[in-house]
Amino acid sequence: MKKRAIYWFRNDLRLHDQAGLTEAMASAEEILPVYIFDTRLFEENELGLVKTGKFKTQFLIEAVADLRDNLQKAGSNLLVMTGKPEELLVDLAKAHQIEAIYASQEVTYEELKVEKALKKKLPATCILSLVWQHTLYHLHDLPYGVQTLPDIFTQFRKDVEKQSRIRKCLPTPKHIKTIPINDWGQIPSLESFDLTEPKADQRGVMPFKGGETAGLVRLKQYFWNQDLLKAYKETRNGMLGADYSSKFSPWLALGCLSPRYIYEEVKRYESERISNSSTYWLIFELIWRDYFRFVAEKYGNSLFFTSGVMGKEPYLKNDIGLFFKWAEAKTGVPFIDANMRELNATGFMSNRGRQNVASFLVKDLKINWTWGAMYFETMLIDYDPASNWGNWNYAAGVGNDPREDRYFNILTQAYRYDENGDYVRHWLPELSRFAGKSIHDLGGMSSRDFQNLQIDYPNRLVDFNKWKKGK
């Protein structure tokens, strides 16, 4: 057994079902839990936007604070640092005679680059041990190697459901023997990253609070207190309010909730209350999440290229002015602008909304889809690289989609999922004079007639007639 080890928390900010920490505790006499705010996450991208915006950063800060509290309850603590992990961890290893660093295994470029740099810099007396734990199905339990992963989700789902098993959750550690240090560090503020605190917007679906504790509360509330799981499939495409879907994604993205724990709670719900298509559908969505992570593992950096994992080069424009009209909710298409306004005000958008705004950017405006993915990275409270970029690959027609040239008729979508226009009216009150679903096409008015109303709303960027004709 090793004497001392570091457990480096990454996107696994929890103690329940913590495979990496469990392995570290079994392999070393003393553990030093560490979280490092990587300063590169707060640099600007090519669009001039900070990579991790205020919504996700606030959620992250809250999650780290909650993790520290939970570790303290287990007789431990959390060393919090800011900088480059591959440098700070090496310094810690040398200062505390560390023999091993344990951490969750990641799959995407920036995280892998840090792992590679860390391995290169570590002294020979210290090893880096990476533990797979982000998915419902373990990588090693798939019915095939990841390089032969099917390019169609349905085939993958059928294979794992028939041939793989889901491992049981690991127990939450009650006591963690910890290396004593004098200074555990301060949790940084938003201001330290030049970010302003986001204002609470009462129009948002719900307040999101970071951390394992809040994630477990949300699950208990959604499953057990409000008994909402039984209708999940019927309500999941909703757009207003807290309860149309589980909203677990922010806690899953940072690992505050384990997908295996969610699965076990679904199974308990099925045993104690009801088993139906809705209970299965939540597991179905967790399998989709798995699939995007395995796709990222298989295809590597291709996920981030305009040609995507399928190597198709779509026709795209790098029109930055047009892009920011989309980003700033100034397209003149109410259903698109309402969704983008929600994202900009709260850091969240429904799954149905995400599919529509992505399709509109790529298929109607013909704008570089990677810019949309970057914008989501900045804005989304539940940003996860594999899921975000995987979904954008899908929307752009360069990902794992069995249907060629998938296209969303925005007007049809608006009529179907916001039948009475309540969602658009909620976010675009300046259009409230349009009754019912007429708000979606502005009452069928021509651009000139609409301008004559002198409403403070931008001119449309596309002709609605193409949607009315079913094109």
C-alpha positions in Angstrom: 0.0 0.0 0.0 1.2 3.5 -0.8 1.6 5.9 2.1 0.3 9.1 0.6 -1.8 9.9 -2.5 -3.6 12.9 -3.9 -7.2 12.7 -5.1 -7.6 15.3 -7.8 -11.3 16.2 -8.2 -12.2 17.3 -11.7 -15.7 16.9 -13.1 -16.7 14.5 -10.3 -17.6 16.8 -7.4 -19.3 14.3 -5.1 -18.7 11.7 -2.5 -21.5 9.2 -3.4 -20.6 6.6 -5.9 -17.1 8.0 -6.1 -15.0 5.4 -7.9 -11.8 7.4 -8.1 -11.8 8.4 -4.4 -12.7 4.9 -3.4 -9.7 3.5 -5.3 -7.4 6.1 -3.9 -8.5 5.3 -0.3 -8.0 1.6 -0.9 -4.5 2.2 -2.2 -3.0 4.7 0.2 -2.9 5.3 3.9 -3.5 9.1 3.6 -5.3 11.2 1.0 -5.0 14.8 0.0 -8.2 15.9 -1.7 -7.5 18.7 -4.2 -9.6 20.9 -6.6 -7.9 23.3 -9.0 -9.6 26.1 -10.8 -7.8 25.9 -14.2 -7.3 29.5 -15.3 -7.4 28.5 -18.9 -11.1 27.9 -18.6 -11.6 31.6 -18.1 -9.6 32.8 -21.1 -11.3 34.2 -24.2 -12.1 32.0 -27.2 -11.9 33.0 -30.9 -15.3 34.8 -30.6 -14.0 37.1 -27.9 -16.1 35.3 -25.2 -14.8 33.9 -22.0 -14.8 30.1 -22.3 -16.7 29.5 -19.0 -19.2 32.2 -18.3 -20.8 33.5 -15.2 -23.6 30.9 -14.9 -21.5 27.8 -15.0 -18.7 29.5 -12.9 -21.1 30.4 -10.1 -22.5 26.8 -10.2 -19.0 25.5 -10.1 -18.0 27.6 -7.2 -21.0 26.5 -5.2 -20.3 22.9 -6.1 -16.7 23.1 -4.8 -17.8 24.8 -1.6 -20.4 22.0 -1.1 -17.7 19.3 -1.8 -15.5 20.9 0.9 -18.3 20.9 3.4 -19.1 17.2 2.7 -15.4 16.3 3.0 -15.2 18.1 6.3 -18.1 16.1 7.6 -16.1 13.0 6.7 -13.2 14.2 8.8 -11.3 15.5 5.8 -11.0 18.8 3.8 -10.5 20.1 0.3 -7.4 21.9 -0.8 -8.5 24.6 -3.3 -6.1 26.1 -5.7 -6.1 28.3 -8.9 -3.7 27.8 -11.7 -2.5 25.1 -14.0 -3.1 21.6 -12.6 -0.1 20.0 -14.3 2.1 22.5 -12.5 0.4 22.7 -9.1 -0.1 19.0 -8.7 3.6 18.3 -9.4 4.6 20.9 -6.7 2.2 19.2 -4.2 3.5 15.8 -5.1 7.1 16.9 -4.3 6.2 18.8 -1.2 4.2 16.0 0.5 6.0 12.9 -0.7 3.0 11.8 -2.8 3.3 8.4 -4.5 0.2 8.5 -6.6 -2.4 11.0 -8.0 -5.8 9.6 -8.6 -8.4 11.3 -10.8 -11.4 10.7 -13.1 -10.6 9.7 -16.7 -11.6 12.3 -19.2 -12.1 12.0 -23.0 -11.9 15.4 -24.7 -8.9 17.4 -26.0 -8.3 20.1 -23.4 -8.6 17.6 -20.4 -6.4 15.0 -22.1 -3.8 17.6 -22.9 -3.6 18.5 -19.1 -3.3 14.7 -18.3 -0.5 14.3 -20.8 1.4 17.3 -19.5 1.0 16.1 -15.9 2.3 12.6 -16.6 5.3 14.2 -18.3 6.2 16.4 -15.4 5.6 14.1 -12.5 8.6 12.7 -10.7 9.4 9.0 -11.3 8.3 8.3 -7.7 4.7 9.3 -8.4 2.2 7.8 -10.8 -1.0 9.2 -12.3 -4.0 6.7 -12.1 -7.1 7.6 -14.0 -10.4 6.0 -13.1 -13.5 5.8 -15.5 -16.6 6.9 -13.7 -18.7 9.5 -15.7 -21.0 7.1 -17.5 -23.9 4.8 -16.6 -22.2 1.9 -18.4 -18.6 1.4 -17.6 -16.2 1.7 -20.6 -14.8 -1.8 -19.8 -18.3 -3.3 -19.8 -19.3 -2.4 -23.3 -19.9 -5.4 -25.6 -17.1 -4.2 -27.9 -14.0 -2.0 -27.9 -14.7 1.7 -28.2 -13.0 1.9 -31.6 -15.8 -0.4 -32.9 -18.6 1.6 -31.3 -21.6 1.8 -33.7 -22.1 5.1 -35.4 -25.9 4.8 -34.8 -27.2 5.4 -31.3 -30.1 2.9 -31.6 -27.7 0.1 -32.3 -25.5 1.1 -29.3 -28.5 1.3 -27.0 -29.8 -2.2 -28.0 -26.4 -3.7 -27.6 -25.7 -2.4 -24.1 -29.2 -3.1 -22.9 -28.9 -6.7 -24.0 -25.3 -7.5 -23.4 -23.9 -5.1 -20.7 -24.5 -4.6 -17.0 -24.7 -1.5 -14.9 -22.4 -1.6 -11.9 -23.7 -1.0 -8.5 -23.2 2.4 -6.7 -20.2 2.6 -4.3 -20.9 3.6 -0.7 -20.2 7.1 0.4 -17.1 7.2 2.6 -17.8 8.0 6.2 -14.2 8.8 7.2 -11.3 9.8 5.0 -7.8 9.8 6.6 -6.3 13.0 5.3 -2.8 14.4 5.0 -2.6 17.3 7.4 -1.7 20.7 5.9 -1.9 24.2 7.3 -3.6 26.2 4.5 -6.5 24.7 2.6 -6.9 27.7 0.3 -9.7 30.1 -0.4 -12.5 29.3 -2.8 -12.3 32.1 -5.5 -15.0 34.5 -6.3 -16.6 35.3 -9.6 -14.8 38.7 -9.5 -11.4 36.9 -9.4 -12.2 35.6 -12.9 -13.4 39.0 -14.1 -17.0 37.8 -14.1 -20.0 39.5 -12.6 -22.6 37.7 -10.4 -25.6 36.7 -12.5 -28.8 38.3 -11.5 -31.6 36.0 -10.5 -34.3 36.1 -13.2 -37.7 35.1 -12.0 -38.7 34.0 -15.5 -36.2 31.2 -15.4 -37.3 27.6 -15.0 -35.8 27.2 -11.5 -32.9 28.4 -9.4 -29.9 26.1 -9.9 -27.6 25.7 -6.9 -24.3 23.9 -7.4 -23.2 20.9 -5.4 -23.9 17.3 -4.5 -26.3 18.3 -1.7 -28.5 20.4 -4.0 -28.4 17.7 -6.7 -29.6 15.0 -4.3 -32.3 17.3 -3.1 -33.5 18.0 -6.7 -33.7 14.2 -7.4 -35.6 13.6 -4.2 -38.0 16.4 -5.0 -38.6 15.3 -8.6 -38.9 11.6 -8.0 -40.3 11.2 -4.5 -41.8 14.5 -3.2 -43.6 15.6 -6.3 -43.9 12.2 -8.0 -43.1 13.6 -11.4 -41.1 10.8 -12.9 -44.2 8.8 -13.9 -45.0 11.5 -16.5 -41.5 12.3 -17.7 -41.9 11.1 -21.2 -45.0 13.1 -21.8 -43.7 16.4 -20.3 -40.0 16.3 -21.3 -40.5 18.5 -24.3 -42.0 21.3 -22.3 -40.5 24.7 -22.1 -41.9 26.6 -19.1 -41.4 25.8 -15.4 -39.3 23.6 -13.2 -41.2 20.3 -13.6 -41.5 19.5 -17.3 -38.2 17.6 -17.1 -35.7 16.4 -14.4 -33.2 19.3 -14.9 -30.5 17.0 -13.6 -28.1 18.0 -16.4 -26.1 20.8 -14.5 -25.4 18.3 -11.6 -24.5 15.5 -14.0 -22.1 17.8 -16.0 -20.0 18.5 -12.9 -20.4 15.0 -11.5 -22.4 16.2 -8.5 -24.9 13.5 -9.3 -23.8 10.0 -10.4 -25.7 8.5 -13.3 -25.6 5.2 -11.6 -27.3 6.7 -8.5 -30.0 8.1 -10.7 -30.5 4.7 -12.3 -30.8 3.0 -9.0 -33.3 5.6 -7.8 -35.3 5.0 -11.0 -35.3 1.3 -10.3 -36.5 1.9 -6.7 -39.2 4.2 -8.0 -40.3 1.5 -10.4 -40.4 -1.0 -7.6 -42.2 1.2 -5.1 -44.5 3.3 -7.3 -44.8 2.6 -11.0 -42.8 1.3 -13.9 -43.8 2.7 -17.3 -42.4 4.3 -20.5 -41.6 7.5 -18.6 -39.4 5.7 -16.0 -37.6 3.9 -18.9 -37.2 7.2 -20.8 -35.1 8.8 -18.2 -32.7 5.9 -18.3 -32.8 6.2 -22.1 -31.6 9.8 -21.8 -28.7 8.7 -19.6 -27.7 6.2 -22.3 -27.7 9.0 -24.8 -25.4 10.9 -22.5 -23.1 7.8 -22.3 -23.1 7.5 -26.1 -21.8 11.0 -26.6 -18.9 10.4 -24.2 -18.0 7.1 -25.9 -18.2 8.9 -29.3 -15.8 11.5 -28.0 -13.5 8.7 -26.8 -13.6 7.1 -30.2 -13.2 10.1 -32.5 -11.0 12.4 -30.4 -10.4 15.9 -31.8 -12.7 15.3 -34.8 -15.5 16.2 -32.5 -14.3 19.8 -32.6 -13.6 20.2 -36.4 -16.2 21.7 -38.7 -16.2 18.4 -40.6 -17.2 16.6 -37.4 -16.8 12.9 -36.5 -18.2 11.8 -39.9 -15.7 13.9 -41.8 -18.3 15.8 -43.9 -17.4 19.4 -44.7 -20.7 21.4 -44.8 -21.1 24.7 -46.5 -20.9 27.3 -43.8 -20.4 31.1 -43.6 -18.1 32.9 -41.1 -20.4 35.9 -40.8 -19.8 37.2 -37.3 -22.4 39.9 -37.6 -25.1 37.4 -38.5 -23.9 35.0 -35.8 -24.3 37.6 -33.0 -27.8 38.5 -34.2 -28.6 34.8 -33.4 -26.6 34.9 -30.1 -28.2 38.2 -29.0 -31.8 37.0 -29.8 -32.2 39.4 -32.7 -33.2 37.1 -35.5 -36.8 38.4 -35.8 -38.0 34.8 -35.4 -39.9 34.7 -32.1 -39.4 31.1 -31.2 -35.7 31.3 -31.8 -35.3 34.7 -30.0 -37.3 33.5 -27.0 -35.0 30.6 -26.5 -31.9 32.6 -26.9 -33.2 35.2 -24.5 -33.8 32.5 -21.9 -30.3 31.2 -22.4 -28.7 34.7 -22.1 -30.8 35.5 -19.0 -30.5 32.2 -17.1 -27.8 30.0 -18.5 -30.4 27.3 -19.3 -32.5 26.3 -22.3 -34.8 23.3 -22.8 -33.7 20.4 -25.0 -36.4 21.2 -27.5 -35.1 24.8 -27.7 -31.5 23.7 -28.1 -32.4 21.6 -31.1 -34.3 24.4 -32.8 -31.8 27.2 -32.3 -28.9 24.9 -33.4 -30.8 23.9 -36.6 -31.7 27.5 -37.3 -28.1 28.7 -37.0 -26.7 25.9 -39.2 -29.5 25.1 -41.7 -31.3 28.5 -42.1 -28.5 31.0 -41.5 -25.7 28.7 -42.8 -23.4 29.9 -40.0 -20.3 27.9 -38.8 -21.8 25.5 -36.3 -18.6 25.4 -34.1 -19.4 29.0 -33.2 -22.8 27.9 -31.8 -21.0 25.2 -29.8 -18.6 27.8 -28.4 -21.4 30.1 -27.5 -23.2 27.3 -25.6 -19.9 26.5 -23.9 -19.8 30.0 -22.6 -23.4 30.4 -21.6 -24.8 27.0 -20.5 -24.8 26.2 -16.8 -24.8 22.5 -17.8 -22.1 22.6 -20.4 -20.4 19.3 -20.9 -17.9 19.0 -23.8 -18.9 15.5 -25.0 -22.6 16.2 -24.9 -22.5 19.7 -26.2 -20.2 19.1 -29.1 -21.8 15.8 -29.9 -25.2 17.4 -30.1 -23.9 20.2 -32.3 -22.2 17.6 -34.6 -25.7 16.0 -34.8 -27.4 19.3 -35.5 -24.9 20.2 -38.2 -25.2 16.9 -40.0 -21.6 15.9 -39.4 -22.3 13.6 -36.4 -23.9 10.3 -35.6 -27.3 10.8 -37.2 -28.8 8.1 -39.3 -31.1 10.6 -41.0 -29.4 12.6 -43.8 -29.8 16.4 -43.8 -32.1 16.6 -40.7 -33.9 19.9 -40.7 -36.3 21.6 -38.3 -39.2 23.5 -39.6 -39.1 26.2 -37.0 -42.7 27.3 -37.5 -44.0 23.8 -37.2 -41.9 23.2 -34.1 -43.2 26.4 -32.6 -46.8 25.5 -33.2 -46.3 22.0 -31.8 -44.3 22.8 -28.7 -45.6 26.2 -27.8 -49.1 25.7 -29.1 -50.6 28.9 -27.6 -47.5 31.0 -27.7 -47.1 31.2 -24.0 -43.4 30.5 -24.0 -42.7 33.2 -26.6 -44.9 35.6 -24.8 -43.1 34.8 -21.5 -39.7 35.8 -22.9 -40.8 38.4 -25.6 -43.5 40.5 -23.8 -43.1 43.2 -26.5 -45.0 40.8 -28.8 -47.9 40.2 -26.4 -50.4 41.9 -28.7 -50.3 38.8 -30.9 -52.8 36.3 -29.6 -52.4 32.6 -29.4 -50.0 30.9 -31.9 -50.1 33.9 -34.3 -47.2 35.2 -32.2 -45.0 32.7 -33.9 -45.4 34.1 -37.4 -46.4 37.6 -36.2 -49.9 37.1 -37.4 -48.8 36.3 -41.0 -47.8 39.9 -41.5 -45.4 41.1 -44.2 -42.2 42.7 -42.9 -43.5 46.1 -44.0 -46.8 45.7 -42.2 -45.0 44.6 -39.0 -42.7 47.6 -39.2 -45.7 49.8 -39.3 -46.8 48.6 -35.9 -43.6 50.2 -34.5 -42.9 47.4 -32.0 -39.4 47.3 -30.6 -38.5 43.9 -32.2 -35.9 43.2 -35.0 -36.7 42.6 -38.6 -36.8 38.9 -39.5 -33.6 37.4 -41.0 -35.5 34.7 -43.0 -38.7 34.5 -44.9 -41.4 32.6 -42.9 -43.0 31.5 -46.1 -40.5 28.7 -46.6 -41.7 27.1 -43.4 -45.3 27.6 -44.3 -44.7 25.8 -47.5 -43.2 22.9 -45.6 -39.7 23.4 -47.1 
